[in-house]
Amino acid sequence: MLSGSHILILLLVVLLVFGASRLPNAARSLGRSMRIFKSEMDEMRTDNPEQNGQEAIEQQRAPQPNPAQQVNPAQQQNQNSN
């Protein structure tokens, strides 16, 4: 868990890395990016929710292929001789 002193140290490091003049622009750019990301995520969720749910159900219901039956050669010879 971050304590108050950890947060203060992180803020000082960020201030040193970006500088006082570039820090507002960096924060603004980060805010825009987060807003775009959230809007895209919301759009994906609302884009045909019935279809997305139906596809998931169909995938679960899809028949699974059966593995090939293994036949012992001795059993096969017994069946052929009968």
Rosetta blueprint (number, residue, H / E / L):
1 M L
2 L L
3 S L
4 G H
5 S H
6 H H
7 I H
8 L H
9 I H
10 L H
11 L H
12 L H
13 V H
14 V H
15 L H
16 L H
17 V H
18 F H
19 G H
20 A H
21 S H
22 R H
23 L H
24 P H
25 N H
26 A H
27 A H
28 R H
29 S H
30 L H
31 G H
32 R H
33 S H
34 M H
35 R H
36 I H
37 F H
38 K H
39 S H
40 E H
41 M H
42 D H
43 E H
44 M H
45 R H
46 T H
47 D L
48 N L
49 P H
50 E H
51 Q H
52 N H
53 G H
54 Q H
55 E H
56 A H
57 I H
58 E H
59 Q H
60 Q H
61 R H
62 A L
63 P L
64 Q L
65 P L
66 N L
67 P L
68 A L
69 Q L
70 Q L
71 V L
72 N L
73 P H
74 A H
75 Q H
76 Q H
77 Q H
78 N H
79 Q H
80 N H
81 S H
82 N L
